[in-house]
């Protein structure tokens, strides 16, 4: 698995933080963390995931999952591709197999 992009944005009362991983040739998965923008007892953290055959497809599926979970569409989404960030120490070893 390789990190292809990092996601950051907001939807309604939630901040969005996420990662898109390349699972194999042309298979992608997004993991999106939904974090309440301000602490409120009626809002909880959530994690959603989405799959796609292309980066565009997985982004569309991730946006749909966010809308389904929080009830409002994604208002802003910044996408930083792998060429625009330094790897986090140890992150590439989280899913390393034997």
Backbone as ProteinMPNN parsed JSONL, in Angstrom:
{"seq_chain_A": "XXXXXXXXXXXXXXXXXXXXXXXXXXXXXXXXXXXXXXXXXXXXXXXXXXXXXXXXXXXXXXXXXXXXXXXXXXXXXXXXXXXXXXXXXXXXXXXXXX", "coords_chain_A": {"N_chain_A": [[0.84, -1.179, 0.0], [0.492, 2.187, -0.797], [0.671, 5.601, 0.078], [-1.268, 7.902, -1.576], [-2.513, 10.387, -1.489], [-3.32, 13.118, 0.74], [-6.097, 14.278, 2.59], [-8.018, 17.162, 3.442], [-10.456, 19.188, 4.914], [-13.843, 20.447, 5.166], [-17.207, 19.769, 6.252], [-20.272, 20.823, 6.918], [-20.692, 20.842, 10.371], [-18.309, 19.558, 10.785], [-14.819, 18.775, 10.638], [-12.677, 17.534, 8.138], [-10.355, 14.963, 7.752], [-8.139, 12.963, 6.009], [-6.908, 10.076, 4.151], [-5.769, 8.78, 1.071], [-5.148, 5.657, -0.198], [-3.163, 3.616, -2.345], [-4.024, 0.503, -3.343], [-3.3, -1.51, -5.052], [-2.632, -2.215, -8.481], [-4.332, 0.29, -9.857], [-6.389, 0.274, -7.923], [-7.97, 1.9, -5.289], [-8.316, 3.221, -1.958], [-10.03, 5.25, 0.315], [-9.72, 6.636, 3.515], [-11.523, 8.434, 5.768], [-11.606, 10.729, 8.327], [-13.98, 12.129, 10.408], [-14.329, 14.898, 12.249], [-15.731, 16.659, 14.887], [-16.042, 20.176, 14.527], [-16.202, 21.923, 16.656], [-16.214, 21.062, 20.082], [-19.032, 19.247, 20.943], [-21.76, 17.756, 22.659], [-23.668, 16.452, 21.11], [-22.473, 15.699, 18.762], [-20.375, 13.311, 17.286], [-17.189, 11.711, 16.72], [-16.32, 10.194, 13.599], [-15.382, 7.59, 11.305], [-15.087, 7.02, 7.924], [-14.98, 4.978, 4.98], [-14.042, 4.508, 1.548], [-14.038, 3.026, -1.693], [-12.436, 2.808, -4.925], [-11.755, 2.636, -8.463], [-10.23, 4.552, -9.678], [-8.5, 7.631, -8.844], [-10.25, 9.814, -9.011], [-12.719, 8.514, -8.859], [-12.628, 7.33, -6.286], [-12.481, 9.639, -4.733], [-14.988, 10.821, -5.294], [-16.656, 8.828, -4.228], [-15.878, 8.94, -1.55], [-16.696, 11.534, -0.84], [-19.456, 11.18, -1.11], [-19.907, 9.32, 0.948], [-19.261, 10.892, 3.179], [-21.269, 12.863, 3.014], [-23.519, 11.239, 3.379], [-23.085, 10.412, 5.991], [-22.854, 12.758, 7.655], [-24.892, 14.349, 6.766], [-24.747, 16.643, 5.208], [-23.283, 18.123, 2.252], [-19.788, 17.931, 1.275], [-18.051, 20.852, 1.845], [-15.601, 22.095, 1.447], [-12.579, 20.867, 0.186], [-9.326, 19.993, 0.377], [-6.676, 18.601, -1.43], [-3.741, 16.946, -1.132], [-1.246, 15.693, -3.011], [0.95, 12.812, -3.109], [3.453, 13.684, -3.963], [3.696, 16.141, -2.815], [4.133, 16.12, -0.083], [6.067, 15.14, 2.76], [6.935, 11.84, 3.72], [5.533, 10.459, 6.688], [7.348, 9.459, 9.47], [7.609, 6.037, 9.827], [5.008, 5.599, 8.958], [4.744, 4.32, 6.499], [5.166, 1.744, 7.227], [3.053, 0.732, 8.602], [1.179, -1.079, 7.529], [2.685, -3.128, 6.645], [3.422, -6.308, 5.409], [4.386, -9.782, 5.99]], "CA_chain_A": [[0.0, 0.0, 0.0], [1.219, 3.449, -0.861], [-0.15, 6.787, 0.254], [-1.352, 8.686, -2.804], [-2.936, 11.76, -1.205], [-3.886, 13.476, 2.034], [-7.311, 15.083, 2.435], [-8.342, 18.067, 4.535], [-11.554, 20.058, 4.527], [-14.945, 20.509, 6.115], [-18.581, 19.482, 5.836], [-21.147, 21.183, 8.03], [-20.024, 21.06, 11.654], [-17.205, 18.611, 10.889], [-13.572, 18.882, 9.907], [-12.35, 16.297, 7.423], [-8.949, 14.602, 7.608], [-8.154, 11.632, 5.433], [-5.807, 9.541, 3.361], [-6.093, 7.867, -0.023], [-4.107, 4.652, -0.377], [-3.199, 2.777, -3.539], [-4.008, -0.879, -2.856], [-2.691, -2.332, -6.088], [-2.719, -1.472, -9.726], [-5.603, 0.967, -10.128], [-7.366, 0.134, -6.842], [-7.714, 2.917, -4.283], [-9.227, 3.28, -0.81], [-9.928, 6.465, 1.125], [-10.166, 6.613, 4.9], [-11.824, 9.82, 6.096], [-11.976, 10.979, 9.72], [-14.89, 13.26, 10.58], [-14.065, 15.4, 13.594], [-16.536, 17.864, 15.154], [-15.241, 21.403, 14.496], [-16.192, 22.382, 18.048], [-16.734, 19.983, 20.941], [-20.456, 19.294, 21.286], [-22.188, 16.421, 23.079], [-24.527, 15.82, 20.11], [-21.664, 15.32, 17.605], [-19.316, 12.359, 17.619], [-16.218, 11.435, 15.664], [-16.62, 9.035, 12.755], [-14.439, 7.258, 10.239], [-15.743, 6.372, 6.796], [-14.044, 4.56, 3.94], [-14.621, 4.38, 0.212], [-13.153, 2.383, -2.661], [-12.621, 3.2, -6.312], [-10.758, 2.164, -9.417], [-9.398, 5.707, -10.013], [-8.492, 8.636, -7.789], [-11.492, 10.575, -9.131], [-13.818, 7.666, -8.388], [-12.557, 7.181, -4.833], [-12.84, 10.94, -4.162], [-16.441, 10.944, -5.383], [-17.262, 7.899, -3.27], [-15.6, 9.444, -0.198], [-17.598, 12.675, -0.634], [-20.804, 10.633, -0.92], [-19.943, 8.724, 2.292], [-19.295, 11.994, 4.14], [-22.614, 13.445, 2.966], [-24.434, 10.271, 3.969], [-22.829, 10.315, 7.426], [-23.103, 13.999, 8.396], [-26.136, 14.952, 6.282], [-24.498, 17.811, 4.356], [-22.18, 17.843, 1.339], [-18.455, 18.475, 1.542], [-18.014, 22.255, 1.442], [-14.239, 22.411, 1.023], [-11.712, 19.699, 0.275], [-7.981, 20.174, -0.155], [-6.045, 17.317, -1.719], [-2.291, 17.052, -1.301], [-0.743, 14.445, -3.569], [2.142, 12.267, -2.467], [4.645, 14.442, -4.34], [3.69, 17.422, -2.109], [4.34, 15.992, 1.357], [7.103, 14.219, 3.194], [6.361, 10.704, 4.446], [5.605, 10.478, 8.142], [8.217, 8.377, 9.915], [6.938, 4.821, 10.259], [3.676, 5.429, 8.385], [4.78, 3.343, 5.416], [5.34, 0.41, 7.792], [1.866, 0.345, 9.369], [0.476, -2.216, 6.947], [3.668, -4.004, 6.033], [3.189, -7.732, 5.638], [5.607, -10.588, 6.152]], "C_chain_A": [[0.882, 1.238, 0.0], [0.243, 4.605, -0.675], [-0.102, 7.598, -1.037], [-1.724, 10.137, -2.539], [-3.402, 11.887, 0.237], [-5.052, 14.414, 1.794], [-7.514, 15.948, 3.669], [-9.466, 18.972, 4.059], [-12.612, 20.134, 5.595], [-16.276, 20.205, 5.426], [-19.476, 19.777, 7.028], [-20.359, 21.496, 9.276], [-18.808, 20.163, 11.854], [-15.992, 19.048, 10.081], [-13.297, 17.521, 9.283], [-10.83, 16.15, 7.387], [-8.936, 13.194, 7.035], [-6.924, 11.303, 4.618], [-6.377, 8.681, 2.235], [-4.887, 6.954, -0.217], [-4.28, 3.957, -1.718], [-3.024, 1.343, -3.064], [-3.289, -1.823, -3.815], [-2.803, -1.557, -7.376], [-4.156, -1.004, -9.948], [-6.72, 0.666, -9.132], [-6.997, 1.11, -5.745], [-8.737, 2.813, -3.158], [-8.953, 4.573, -0.061], [-10.436, 6.164, 2.521], [-10.329, 8.071, 5.32], [-12.291, 9.904, 7.551], [-12.837, 12.234, 9.761], [-14.809, 13.688, 12.038], [-14.936, 16.636, 13.821], [-15.638, 19.104, 15.224], [-15.14, 22.039, 15.884], [-16.769, 21.262, 18.9], [-18.207, 20.214, 21.294], [-20.903, 17.884, 21.643], [-23.047, 15.707, 22.028], [-23.773, 15.406, 18.844], [-20.557, 14.368, 18.04], [-18.371, 12.212, 16.433], [-16.661, 10.207, 14.876], [-15.471, 8.816, 11.793], [-15.239, 6.551, 9.154], [-14.667, 5.961, 5.799], [-14.802, 4.421, 2.628], [-13.578, 3.773, -0.71], [-13.44, 2.913, -4.058], [-11.491, 2.678, -7.176], [-9.812, 3.288, -9.865], [-9.419, 6.676, -8.833], [-9.776, 9.454, -7.818], [-12.667, 9.787, -8.564], [-13.806, 7.533, -6.87], [-12.869, 8.508, -4.142], [-14.348, 11.15, -4.179], [-17.151, 10.057, -4.379], [-17.047, 8.375, -1.836], [-16.51, 10.628, 0.121], [-19.024, 12.196, -0.388], [-20.948, 10.018, 0.474], [-20.017, 9.805, 3.366], [-20.695, 12.589, 4.182], [-23.626, 12.523, 3.623], [-24.299, 10.228, 5.497], [-23.221, 11.578, 8.182], [-24.326, 14.759, 7.908], [-25.981, 16.207, 5.446], [-23.332, 17.488, 3.423], [-20.862, 18.443, 1.814], [-18.419, 19.896, 0.99], [-16.651, 22.644, 0.879], [-13.405, 21.153, 1.187], [-10.393, 20.012, -0.4], [-7.345, 18.797, -0.308], [-4.567, 17.565, -1.953], [-1.781, 15.706, -1.798], [0.576, 14.062, -2.925], [3.402, 13.057, -2.812], [4.748, 15.753, -3.574], [3.831, 17.297, -0.593], [5.43, 14.976, 1.63], [6.45, 13.046, 3.925], [6.533, 10.869, 5.952], [6.401, 9.258, 8.578], [7.391, 7.192, 10.402], [5.602, 4.58, 9.6], [3.662, 4.386, 7.281], [4.941, 1.915, 5.92], [4.11, -0.083, 8.536], [1.198, -0.914, 8.841], [1.438, -3.182, 6.258], [3.379, -5.459, 6.386], [4.491, -8.481, 5.787], [6.409, -10.67, 4.867]], "O_chain_A": [[1.884, 1.311, 0.71], [-0.869, 4.588, -1.204], [0.975, 7.937, -1.527], [-1.303, 11.027, -3.277], [-3.818, 10.916, 0.868], [-5.002, 15.254, 0.895], [-7.225, 15.533, 4.791], [-9.436, 19.467, 2.932], [-12.34, 19.918, 6.776], [-16.438, 20.361, 4.216], [-19.441, 19.064, 8.03], [-19.451, 22.326, 9.246], [-18.325, 20.021, 12.978], [-16.115, 19.612, 8.994], [-13.65, 16.485, 9.847], [-10.111, 17.087, 7.039], [-9.651, 12.32, 7.526], [-6.031, 12.128, 4.424], [-7.347, 7.948, 2.428], [-3.758, 7.416, -0.379], [-5.402, 3.734, -2.173], [-2.009, 1.0, -2.458], [-2.73, -2.834, -3.39], [-3.047, -0.351, -7.354], [-5.061, -1.801, -10.192], [-7.895, 0.796, -9.478], [-5.845, 1.153, -5.311], [-9.869, 2.38, -3.368], [-7.803, 4.944, 0.17], [-11.466, 5.511, 2.687], [-9.382, 8.853, 5.237], [-13.246, 9.238, 7.949], [-12.465, 13.272, 9.215], [-15.175, 12.937, 12.942], [-14.885, 17.573, 13.024], [-14.604, 19.091, 15.892], [-14.114, 22.621, 16.236], [-17.711, 20.588, 18.484], [-18.57, 21.242, 21.867], [-20.478, 16.92, 21.008], [-23.145, 14.48, 22.05], [-24.372, 14.822, 17.941], [-19.886, 14.6, 19.046], [-18.713, 12.545, 15.298], [-17.294, 9.3, 15.416], [-14.693, 9.726, 11.502], [-15.976, 5.604, 9.428], [-13.575, 6.53, 5.779], [-16.02, 4.242, 2.599], [-12.378, 3.983, -0.529], [-14.534, 3.4, -4.343], [-10.419, 2.325, -6.686], [-8.723, 3.017, -10.37], [-10.252, 6.555, -7.935], [-10.337, 9.76, -6.766], [-13.514, 10.345, -7.866], [-14.856, 7.614, -6.233], [-13.465, 8.507, -3.065], [-14.924, 11.606, -3.191], [-18.127, 10.471, -3.752], [-17.936, 8.231, -0.996], [-17.038, 10.721, 1.229], [-19.726, 12.753, 0.456], [-21.988, 10.173, 1.115], [-20.746, 9.661, 4.348], [-21.25, 12.799, 5.261], [-24.502, 12.987, 4.352], [-25.285, 10.031, 6.207], [-23.851, 11.493, 9.236], [-24.761, 15.711, 8.557], [-26.979, 16.784, 5.013], [-22.481, 16.667, 3.764], [-20.837, 19.347, 2.65], [-18.718, 20.123, -0.183], [-16.566, 23.435, -0.06], [-13.506, 20.457, 2.197], [-10.345, 20.265, -1.604], [-7.462, 17.941, 0.57], [-4.186, 18.303, -2.862], [-1.871, 14.7, -1.093], [1.233, 14.88, -2.281], [4.336, 13.089, -2.011], [5.775, 16.427, -3.658], [3.662, 18.29, 0.116], [5.679, 14.072, 0.832], [5.499, 13.25, 4.679], [7.559, 11.362, 6.422], [6.152, 8.148, 8.106], [6.562, 7.341, 11.299], [5.088, 3.464, 9.665], [2.688, 3.649, 7.134], [4.863, 0.971, 5.133], [4.112, -1.2, 9.053], [0.705, -1.729, 9.62], [1.037, -3.957, 5.391], [3.12, -5.784, 7.545], [5.57, -7.894, 5.719], [7.461, -11.309, 4.835]]}, "name": "protein", "num_of_chains": 1, "seq": "XXXXXXXXXXXXXXXXXXXXXXXXXXXXXXXXXXXXXXXXXXXXXXXXXXXXXXXXXXXXXXXXXXXXXXXXXXXXXXXXXXXXXXXXXXXXXXXXXX"}
